[in-house]
Amino acid sequence: MKKRLMLALMLILCAVLLASCGETKRYDVLSTNDGGNQQNPALTEADTYDPRVEEDSWTAPVLPTQAPVTPTPAPTVRSEYAGATPVVIDPIDKPTPTAVPALGTITYTAYDAIKVGLSFEGPAGWLKDDTAADTFIIQNPNARIDYPATLTLRSETVSRDYTSSDLKSVINSMLSAIGNAGFEDYEPSQTANRDLLGKSGVYANYSGTLEDSREVSGRVHAVCVDRVLYTIHLTAPKAQWNDYKDKVYDHLRDTLTIIK
Protein backbone atom coordinates (compact mmCIF):
# COMPACT_ATOMS: atom_id res chain seq x y z
CA MET A 1 0.00 0.00 0.00
CA LYS A 2 2.75 2.42 0.91
CA LYS A 3 4.66 1.53 -2.25
CA ARG A 4 1.63 2.42 -4.42
CA LEU A 5 1.21 5.77 -2.68
CA MET A 6 4.89 6.64 -3.16
CA LEU A 7 4.71 5.65 -6.84
CA ALA A 8 1.71 7.94 -7.41
CA LEU A 9 3.47 10.91 -5.76
CA MET A 10 6.56 10.38 -7.91
CA LEU A 11 4.46 10.30 -11.09
CA ILE A 12 2.75 13.58 -10.14
CA LEU A 13 6.12 15.22 -9.39
CA CYS A 14 7.53 14.10 -12.76
CA ALA A 15 4.51 15.56 -14.56
CA VAL A 16 5.00 18.93 -12.85
CA LEU A 17 8.71 19.01 -13.78
CA LEU A 18 8.01 18.19 -17.41
CA ALA A 19 5.40 21.00 -17.65
CA SER A 20 7.76 23.61 -16.26
CA CYS A 21 10.51 22.65 -18.72
CA GLY A 22 8.20 23.21 -21.74
CA GLU A 23 7.31 26.90 -20.90
CA THR A 24 9.17 29.60 -22.89
CA LYS A 25 10.40 32.50 -20.82
CA ARG A 26 9.72 35.95 -22.21
CA TYR A 27 12.12 38.93 -21.92
CA ASP A 28 11.45 42.62 -22.50
CA VAL A 29 13.53 44.01 -25.38
CA LEU A 30 15.05 47.38 -24.47
CA SER A 31 15.68 49.99 -27.16
CA THR A 32 19.32 50.87 -27.77
CA ASN A 33 18.32 54.49 -28.36
CA ASP A 34 18.37 56.97 -25.53
CA GLY A 35 14.79 58.01 -24.87
CA GLY A 36 15.92 61.51 -23.97
CA ASN A 37 17.37 62.07 -27.47
CA GLN A 38 14.42 60.69 -29.43
CA GLN A 39 13.01 63.25 -31.91
CA ASN A 40 9.33 63.61 -32.83
CA PRO A 41 8.38 64.59 -36.42
CA ALA A 42 8.02 68.37 -36.72
CA LEU A 43 4.45 69.70 -37.10
CA THR A 44 3.49 73.05 -38.56
CA GLU A 45 1.48 75.46 -36.51
CA ALA A 46 -2.03 74.13 -35.91
CA ASP A 47 -1.07 71.10 -38.04
CA THR A 48 -2.17 72.90 -41.22
CA TYR A 49 0.68 71.86 -43.47
CA ASP A 50 -0.57 70.51 -46.78
CA PRO A 51 1.91 68.17 -48.52
CA ARG A 52 0.38 69.00 -51.88
CA VAL A 53 2.27 72.28 -51.88
CA GLU A 54 5.43 70.36 -52.74
CA GLU A 55 3.89 68.95 -55.91
CA ASP A 56 4.55 70.74 -59.20
CA SER A 57 0.95 70.42 -60.30
CA TRP A 58 -0.50 71.83 -57.10
CA THR A 59 -2.51 75.05 -57.33
CA ALA A 60 -3.28 77.09 -54.26
CA PRO A 61 -6.98 77.10 -53.40
CA VAL A 62 -8.84 80.33 -54.01
CA LEU A 63 -9.75 81.82 -50.67
CA PRO A 64 -13.08 83.60 -50.31
CA THR A 65 -12.87 87.35 -50.76
CA GLN A 66 -13.26 89.17 -47.48
CA ALA A 67 -15.06 92.45 -47.29
CA PRO A 68 -12.72 95.39 -46.64
CA VAL A 69 -12.51 96.50 -43.07
CA THR A 70 -14.24 99.83 -42.58
CA PRO A 71 -12.65 101.82 -39.78
CA THR A 72 -15.00 103.00 -37.11
CA PRO A 73 -15.24 106.81 -37.26
CA ALA A 74 -14.06 108.71 -34.26
CA PRO A 75 -16.87 109.89 -32.02
CA THR A 76 -18.04 113.46 -32.51
CA VAL A 77 -16.80 115.77 -29.81
CA ARG A 78 -19.29 118.45 -28.88
CA SER A 79 -17.84 121.87 -28.27
CA GLU A 80 -19.21 122.18 -24.75
CA TYR A 81 -17.08 119.21 -23.71
CA ALA A 82 -13.93 120.26 -25.54
CA GLY A 83 -12.73 122.93 -23.15
CA ALA A 84 -12.85 126.68 -23.47
CA THR A 85 -12.25 126.71 -27.24
CA PRO A 86 -15.01 125.14 -29.38
CA VAL A 87 -13.79 122.38 -31.67
CA VAL A 88 -15.00 122.72 -35.25
CA ILE A 89 -15.91 119.32 -36.65
CA ASP A 90 -15.64 119.21 -40.43
CA PRO A 91 -18.06 119.04 -42.11
CA ILE A 92 -20.65 118.72 -39.35
CA ASP A 93 -20.31 122.29 -38.11
CA LYS A 94 -20.43 123.81 -41.59
CA PRO A 95 -23.78 125.00 -42.93
CA THR A 96 -25.40 122.71 -45.45
CA PRO A 97 -25.72 124.47 -48.82
CA THR A 98 -29.27 124.97 -50.02
CA ALA A 99 -30.15 122.88 -53.06
CA VAL A 100 -30.25 125.04 -56.17
CA PRO A 101 -33.40 124.58 -58.28
CA ALA A 102 -33.21 124.39 -62.06
CA LEU A 103 -33.30 127.75 -63.83
CA GLY A 104 -35.98 126.62 -66.28
CA THR A 105 -37.43 128.64 -69.12
CA ILE A 106 -36.94 132.41 -68.98
CA THR A 107 -39.47 134.97 -70.17
CA TYR A 108 -37.77 138.17 -71.29
CA THR A 109 -38.88 141.75 -70.94
CA ALA A 110 -37.38 145.09 -71.99
CA TYR A 111 -35.44 147.16 -69.44
CA ASP A 112 -34.62 150.82 -70.04
CA ALA A 113 -31.71 151.91 -67.88
CA ILE A 114 -32.16 155.61 -68.57
CA LYS A 115 -29.49 156.85 -66.14
CA VAL A 116 -26.92 154.47 -67.57
CA GLY A 117 -27.97 155.17 -71.16
CA LEU A 118 -28.65 151.53 -72.07
CA SER A 119 -31.60 149.40 -73.07
CA PHE A 120 -31.70 145.59 -73.08
CA GLU A 121 -33.87 142.52 -72.59
CA GLY A 122 -33.61 140.54 -69.37
CA PRO A 123 -35.60 138.05 -67.29
CA ALA A 124 -39.11 139.26 -66.53
CA GLY A 125 -40.05 139.72 -62.90
CA TRP A 126 -36.56 140.44 -61.58
CA LEU A 127 -36.29 143.16 -58.94
CA LYS A 128 -35.05 146.49 -60.33
CA ASP A 129 -32.83 149.03 -58.57
CA ASP A 130 -32.03 152.26 -60.43
CA THR A 131 -31.58 154.58 -57.45
CA ALA A 132 -27.90 155.27 -58.17
CA ALA A 133 -27.01 157.86 -60.80
CA ASP A 134 -24.63 155.61 -62.75
CA THR A 135 -25.85 152.08 -61.94
CA PHE A 136 -28.75 149.86 -62.96
CA ILE A 137 -29.35 146.53 -61.18
CA ILE A 138 -31.83 143.69 -61.64
CA GLN A 139 -31.90 140.68 -59.30
CA ASN A 140 -33.60 137.30 -59.27
CA PRO A 141 -36.23 137.41 -56.48
CA ASN A 142 -36.52 133.62 -56.17
CA ALA A 143 -36.48 132.98 -52.41
CA ARG A 144 -35.52 129.31 -52.89
CA ILE A 145 -32.02 130.37 -54.00
CA ASP A 146 -29.61 131.23 -51.19
CA TYR A 147 -27.49 133.37 -53.56
CA PRO A 148 -29.60 135.55 -55.89
CA ALA A 149 -28.36 136.04 -59.44
CA THR A 150 -27.65 139.74 -60.04
CA LEU A 151 -27.00 141.75 -63.19
CA THR A 152 -25.32 145.15 -62.76
CA LEU A 153 -24.75 147.74 -65.51
CA ARG A 154 -22.68 150.92 -65.02
CA SER A 155 -21.59 153.82 -67.20
CA GLU A 156 -18.92 156.46 -66.70
CA THR A 157 -17.82 159.34 -68.88
CA VAL A 158 -14.05 159.26 -69.50
CA SER A 159 -11.63 161.74 -71.05
CA ARG A 160 -10.77 159.60 -74.06
CA ASP A 161 -11.71 156.36 -75.76
CA TYR A 162 -10.09 153.48 -73.90
CA THR A 163 -7.74 151.09 -75.65
CA SER A 164 -7.78 147.33 -75.16
CA SER A 165 -5.02 147.72 -72.59
CA ASP A 166 -7.09 150.30 -70.70
CA LEU A 167 -10.11 147.99 -70.70
CA LYS A 168 -7.97 145.12 -69.44
CA SER A 169 -6.91 147.28 -66.48
CA VAL A 170 -10.58 148.08 -65.79
CA ILE A 171 -11.49 144.38 -65.78
CA ASN A 172 -8.57 143.46 -63.52
CA SER A 173 -9.61 146.19 -61.07
CA MET A 174 -13.17 144.83 -61.04
CA LEU A 175 -11.92 141.27 -60.45
CA SER A 176 -9.74 142.46 -57.57
CA ALA A 177 -12.61 144.32 -55.91
CA ILE A 178 -14.92 141.31 -56.26
CA GLY A 179 -12.31 138.95 -54.80
CA ASN A 180 -11.97 141.14 -51.71
CA ALA A 181 -15.71 141.06 -51.02
CA GLY A 182 -16.06 138.13 -48.61
CA PHE A 183 -14.54 135.24 -50.55
CA GLU A 184 -12.88 132.32 -48.80
CA ASP A 185 -11.64 130.91 -52.11
CA TYR A 186 -11.49 132.93 -55.33
CA GLU A 187 -10.28 132.09 -58.84
CA PRO A 188 -10.41 134.76 -61.57
CA SER A 189 -9.72 133.85 -65.19
CA GLN A 190 -7.45 135.54 -67.69
CA THR A 191 -8.90 138.44 -69.66
CA ALA A 192 -9.98 138.08 -73.29
CA ASN A 193 -11.32 140.32 -76.05
CA ARG A 194 -14.99 140.19 -77.02
CA ASP A 195 -17.25 142.64 -78.80
CA LEU A 196 -19.97 144.51 -76.93
CA LEU A 197 -22.20 147.27 -78.33
CA GLY A 198 -20.48 146.79 -81.68
CA LYS A 199 -17.05 147.67 -80.28
CA SER A 200 -14.11 145.58 -79.13
CA GLY A 201 -14.34 144.96 -75.40
CA VAL A 202 -12.56 142.93 -72.73
CA TYR A 203 -14.11 140.39 -70.37
CA ALA A 204 -13.18 137.76 -67.77
CA ASN A 205 -14.85 135.13 -65.60
CA TYR A 206 -14.43 134.16 -61.96
CA SER A 207 -15.62 131.51 -59.53
CA GLY A 208 -15.20 130.98 -55.83
CA THR A 209 -16.59 130.12 -52.43
CA LEU A 210 -17.88 132.79 -50.09
CA GLU A 211 -17.05 132.78 -46.38
CA ASP A 212 -20.49 131.29 -45.67
CA SER A 213 -19.72 128.33 -48.01
CA ARG A 214 -21.91 129.50 -50.91
CA GLU A 215 -20.34 128.78 -54.31
CA VAL A 216 -20.70 131.48 -56.95
CA SER A 217 -19.52 132.32 -60.45
CA GLY A 218 -19.58 135.49 -62.50
CA ARG A 219 -18.50 137.47 -65.55
CA VAL A 220 -17.38 141.08 -66.00
CA HIS A 221 -17.28 142.83 -69.39
CA ALA A 222 -16.14 146.34 -70.30
CA VAL A 223 -16.29 148.43 -73.46
CA CYS A 224 -15.76 152.11 -74.29
CA VAL A 225 -17.95 153.88 -76.85
CA ASP A 226 -17.58 157.59 -77.63
CA ARG A 227 -15.69 158.27 -74.40
CA VAL A 228 -18.25 156.48 -72.25
CA LEU A 229 -17.08 153.41 -70.32
CA TYR A 230 -19.75 150.73 -69.96
CA THR A 231 -19.29 147.78 -67.60
CA ILE A 232 -21.46 144.72 -67.04
CA HIS A 233 -21.29 142.31 -64.11
CA LEU A 234 -23.37 139.12 -63.92
CA THR A 235 -23.05 136.89 -60.85
CA ALA A 236 -25.02 133.71 -60.06
CA PRO A 237 -24.88 130.43 -58.14
CA LYS A 238 -22.03 128.31 -59.48
CA ALA A 239 -24.31 125.30 -59.96
CA GLN A 240 -26.44 127.33 -62.41
CA TRP A 241 -23.72 129.42 -64.00
CA ASN A 242 -23.91 127.89 -67.47
CA ASP A 243 -27.66 128.49 -67.60
CA TYR A 244 -27.31 132.12 -66.52
CA LYS A 245 -24.45 132.73 -68.92
CA ASP A 246 -26.41 131.30 -71.86
CA LYS A 247 -29.87 132.66 -71.01
CA VAL A 248 -29.10 135.99 -69.33
CA TYR A 249 -25.66 137.22 -70.39
CA ASP A 250 -25.80 136.06 -74.01
CA HIS A 251 -29.32 137.47 -74.45
CA LEU A 252 -28.26 140.75 -72.85
CA ARG A 253 -25.29 141.00 -75.22
CA ASP A 254 -27.50 140.34 -78.23
CA THR A 255 -30.12 142.97 -77.26
CA LEU A 256 -28.02 145.67 -75.57
CA THR A 257 -28.26 149.08 -77.22
CA ILE A 258 -27.29 152.65 -76.38
CA ILE A 259 -30.16 155.06 -75.69
CA LYS A 260 -29.57 158.29 -77.61
HELIX and SHEET records of a PDB file:
HELIX    1   1 LYS A    2  GLY A   22  1                                  21    
HELIX    2   2 GLY A   35  ASN A   37  5                                   3    
HELIX    3   3 GLU A   45  ASP A   47  5                                   3    
HELIX    4   4 PRO A   51  GLU A   54  5                                   4    
HELIX    5   5 SER A   79  TYR A   81  5                                   3    
HELIX    6   6 SER A  164  GLY A  179  1                                  16    
HELIX    7   7 LYS A  238  GLN A  240  5                                   3    
HELIX    8   8 TRP A  241  TYR A  244  1                                   4    
HELIX    9   9 LYS A  245  TYR A  249  3                                   5    
HELIX   10  10 ASP A  250  THR A  255  1                                   6    
SHEET    1   A 3 TYR A 108  ALA A 113  0                                        
SHEET    2   A 3 LEU A 118  PRO A 123 -1                                        
SHEET    3   A 3 THR A 257  ILE A 258 -1                                        
SHEET    1   B 7 LEU A 127  ASP A 129  0                                        
SHEET    2   B 7 THR A 135  GLN A 139 -1                                        
SHEET    3   B 7 THR A 150  THR A 157 -1                                        
SHEET    4   B 7 VAL A 228  PRO A 237 -1                                        
SHEET    5   B 7 GLU A 215  VAL A 225 -1                                        
SHEET    6   B 7 LYS A 199  LEU A 210 -1                                        
SHEET    7   B 7 PHE A 183  PRO A 188 -1                                        
SHEET    1   C 7 LEU A 127  ASP A 129  0                                        
SHEET    2   C 7 THR A 135  GLN A 139 -1                                        
SHEET    3   C 7 THR A 150  THR A 157 -1                                        
SHEET    4   C 7 VAL A 228  PRO A 237 -1                                        
SHEET    5   C 7 GLU A 215  VAL A 225 -1                                        
SHEET    6   C 7 LYS A 199  LEU A 210 -1                                        
SHEET    7   C 7 ALA A 192  LEU A 196 -1                                        
END                                                                             
